[in-house]
Structures are given as C-alpha cells and as structure tokens.
Amino acid sequence: MTETLKVSCVQLHWARPLDENLRKVLAYVRDAAERGSDVVLFPEACLTSYYFPFVLALEPERVREALQRTCEAAREHGIWVIVGSIRRTADRFLNLAHVIDRSGRIVHEYAKVNMAGRDETAHCRGGDKLSLFEVDGVPCTLVICRDGRHPELYRLPAMAGARILFHPSCSSDEIEAVCWKRTSGRAQQPVGPNTRIFHCVANTIGESPDGKQTSSGSSFIREPNGIPLAEAGFYQEEMITSVLDLARADRTYVLDSMVHPPFLSAYWREMVEAVRARKDLPPE
C-alpha cells in the first residue's frame, strides 16, 4: 500500500444542466491531475445535478455518455475520479457514486442508502450494500450525503480495513435550514473522532432556479483526529487539495469497538464479512 495519497475535492453548483456540469467535471479532472492529485472527488449527482426537474427530463443515454466522457478523461490524465449521477432503473432512480480508476474503468459503484428531501424520497430508492474498494492499494469507503448521519455505513467498512471515507454530498435545503447547518458546525460532521480514518467531503453550493433552496458549501478534507487539512467556502465553486499520510489512519476506535464489549464482538465480525461479501455486487 502506498504511504500517501494526494486528494482533491471539488465544490460545484448543485442545480445546473448536464452539459454545464460535464464541462466543469472534465476541467477539474484536468486541473486535479496537473496539481499532482491521485484522486479527485466530486459532489453528489454532479453529472445529472440533484435538481429533480432537470433529472426527470434527462434521457438515460445522455447520462451514460457523460459518464463515458468522464471515464475517458480519467484515462487521459491518469487519475482516479469519483463522480455521481442519478440513474433511472425499472424501479425508480438510484443515486450513484462511480469510482473510476486511472485506466478509465469503473471499478466500483455505490447507491445511496438513505434518501433525503421530498423529491429524492419520491423518485429514488435506496441501495442494499456498503462501500468497500481500493485506490492504489489503499482500502477506502463511500457514503453519499445523508448516509453520513448513519455511522454504521462507514464504521463497518472501516472495521473491514477502510482508511479513507469519500463523502460526495449535496446539502441543498430551504435557506433557513442551510443557515442552521452552517451555524451549528457544517452539514457533514467529521468522522475521524469516531473512527480514526480520513474524511474527504465534496459538497455543493448555489441556489435552485426557483430561489427556494440553497446549499451550504464547506467541503473539507480532515485528518483521522478530526483536524481540517483543507476547507472550502460557503458560496464559491472551488477545489481543495491535501496529501494524506495514511499511517495516521490507524482505525483505533473501530478496532476497539470490535473487541469491547465482548458480547458484541462476534456480531461485528459477522457484519464485516457480510460487507466484504457484498462489496462488488452491482448497485441494482
């Protein structure tokens, strides 16, 4: 396993059309590679947008083409890319994160488990696996936005070996709710203090076309002890980058949980094996 990974997190507007989103994703893939990053993380549903009037009007072929062009950019620039889309299935939509390796191949996909908001709840269904994959030999995991409020979704993969949590997000909400998220400490709470792994968040900014919702920004990269290594602002599209010293991700707290109290130990081991058994299943 490599000793360090250089990670970039991109903060984008959440309610823009696919063509504009794709153009920005491709530009930031190039910029992250030029910065020497090993992996670049984009926000939740960054290709399709999270604004459902746009999502519902999209032809599935356009979404597939945008994802393919992103794969080609990953291959061209030799960088890992994590992007999101909302994909139509026979039974509603799935909110997906796609992990693309340096050769441009999608090596892992995760479907958001816990829906958030009226539109997503109405149109999407949750996935049925947890995320566990490797980036250059480094065990990693993923959750999407609201999933981060459910610590079992990342603590179990951390028990299975994950040292980095990649957390694409779109914390769009009514203006009052977003203000509360900012003043109460941010939309996404750092996971290092309950896991001892790195936490990389790519969040969104900007208002919806009708002006009724906004998003809270504040993307971050945090150390396993919770200290910020890089942070983005509330309002602007931008990219933040940090080098992760992987030896610091010792997973102490989740490893302790697997032992104490003893009567739970066997159940933790059983759940970890279930996570490993399902990690490569397609998100359908």
N, C-alpha and C positions, 0 to 999 in steps of 0.2 A: 504494500500500500504506500502511495506517495505520502510525503511528510507534510505537504502544504497543498491547498487549493486556493486559487485566486478566483473570487466570485464577484460577479456584478449583478445588481438588482435594478431593474428598470421600472420607473414610475410613469404611468401613462393615463390619459383621459379614458374614462370607462364607457362613454356613450358617443362613440364616433363610428362611422360606416366602415365596413370591412376593408375597402380599398385603402383608406387612410391608415387604418390600423396596420395592415400588412406593410405598407411603405415604411412606417415607423419601426416596426419589428425588424425588418431587413436592415435598416440603417443602424439600429442599435446593436444588432448581431455583429456587423462590421466594426462598429466603434468598440465594443467589448473585446473583440479579437485583437484590434490594434492596441488596446490597453494591456494586452497580455493575459486576459482572463481565461481561465479554464472552462468556466460555465457561466451562462447568463440566464437569469430568471426573469420572466415577465409576469404581469398580473393575471389574475383570474379572467378567463374568457377574453384574453387580449386580442385574439383574431376576430372573433364574431362580434365583440362587445358584450357587455352584460345588460344592455338596454333592450328589453324584450320586444318592443315594436320593430327594432332592427333585426333581431334574431329570428323572429317568426316569419319575416319576409325573405329570408335568405334561402337560396337554392342549395341543397346539400353538395352539389358539385363544386360550387364556388368555395365552400368551406374546405373541401378536400384539396382543391387547387392551391388555396392559401397555405395549407399545412405542407403540401408538397414543396412549394417555393421556400418555405422556412427550412425544410429539410435540406434543400439544395444549398441554401446559404450556410447552414451548419457545416456541410461538407466543404464548401468553397473556402471557408475561413478556419476550418479545423477546430471548432469549438462546440462544447456541449450546450444545448439550448433547451430550455423548459418553457413551453408555451401552452396557452389554454384556448379551448373552444367549447361552444355549446352545440352538441351534435344531435340531430333528430334520429330517433330509433322507431321501431314499430310500436313501442310503448313509451310515449312521451320523449323527453330530451334527457341527455346526460351532460353534466357539467364536467369537462375533462381537463386533465393536465397531461401533456405529451412530453416525454423525455426523449430527446434526440441526441445521439452520440456524434462524435467527431466525423464519422463517415457519412452522416446524414440519415442514419437509420433510426426509426422509432423503436426504442428498446424497452420502454415501459410506459404504461398508461394507467391513470388512476381516475376514478369517478368520485366526485364529491359525495359524501355520505349524508351530511345534514344540510337540508335545504334552508334557505334564509329569504325572507321577504315574500310578499304576496305573489309576484309574478313567477319567481323561481318555484315556489311551492305549487303553484297551479300547473306549471308546464313541465317540470323536471321530476325525476325520480332519483333516489339515492343509489350509490354503488354498494357492493357487497364484498369488499376486500379492503385490507390495509396496504399501504405502500411500502415496498422494500426493494431497493435496486442499488447498483453501484455506479459511481462516477470515477473513472480511472482507478478502480480498485477500492474506492472509499465507500463503505456502506452508507446509504442515505435513505431518507423517507420524505414523504409529501403529505400535506393536508391542504385543503382549499378553504380559505376564508373562515366561515362559521365552524368548520371542523376543528379549528384551533381551540374552541371553547370546550372540546371534549378530549381531555388529555389522554385517555386510553388509546386514541387513534395514533398518537405519536410516541407515547411511552412504551407501548408494546413493540413497535419496530425498533425503538432504542434498546429494549431488552434483547432484541434479536441481533443487535450489532450496529444500528444506525448511529452515525456520529454527527450528521447534519440534518436539520429539518428545513426543507424548502417549502415556503408558505406563500403561494400566489393568493392574492386577495383582491376583493372589490368591496370596500366598506361603504358602499353607497347607502344613503338613508335620507330621511327628512332632515332639513337643515338643523333643527333643534337637537336631533339625535346625534348628528355628526359633531356638533359643538360639545355635547356631553362626552363623546368619545375622546375628543381632544383634551378637554379639561380634566378628565378622570384618568388620564395616563396614556392613551392611544387606543386604537381599535383592537390591535393584537397584543396580547400580553406575552412578555418574554418567557420562553420555555426552559431556558438554561437553569434557573433556580429550582426546577423540579425534575430535571433530567441530567444535567451536566453534558449537553450537546450544543452545537452551534445552531443558531436560528436566523434564517435569511428570509425576509419578507419583501415581496414586491406588491405594493398596493396601488390604488388608483387615485386620481384627482378629478375635479371638474363637476359641472352641473349637467343635469339631464336637459334635453331640448325644451321641455316644458317648464324648466326652472324650479320644479318642486323638490328635487333631490340634489344632493352634492356628495362628495366623497372626501375622506379625511386625510389622504396622503400619509406622511410619516412612515414611509418604507424604512427598513433598518436591517443591519447585519449586527448580530450580537454574539458575544463570547459565551462559552458554557457557564460562566458565572453571572451572566445577565448584563454585563457592561457593554454599552454600544461601541462598536468599531466604526460604523458609518451610519448616518441618518439623513433622510431626505426631508424636504419641507412639506407644508400643508397644501400648496397651491400649484406648484410648477411641475411639468414633466422634466425628469432628470434621471441620471444613472449614478448609482453609488457603487463603490468597489472596495473590497478588502481582501487581504491574504489571511486565510485560516490556518493556524498552527494546530494541526489535527491531534497532536499529542495532548492538547489541553482538553479534548473531548473524551474524558475518561468514563463517562456514563455512571458515575458513582452512585447517584441517587436511585436510578432504576435498577442497578445491580443489587443494591441493598434491599430494595423492595421485593426482589425475587427470593430473598432469604428470610426476611423478617416482616410479619410474624411467621413462624414455621408452618402453621396450619394452612397458609395460602400458597406456600412455595410450589407444591405440585400443580396447582391450578395455573399459576403463572407460566410454568414450563409447558403445560398443555396448550395454553393460548399462544405462546410464542411459536410452537410448532405448527399450529393452525395458520398463523400469519405467514410463515415460511411456505407452507403447502399451497397457499392461495395467491402468492405474490405475482406469479406470471400468468394468471388467468386473465383473459380479455375482460374489459370492464362491462361488457354487455351483460 
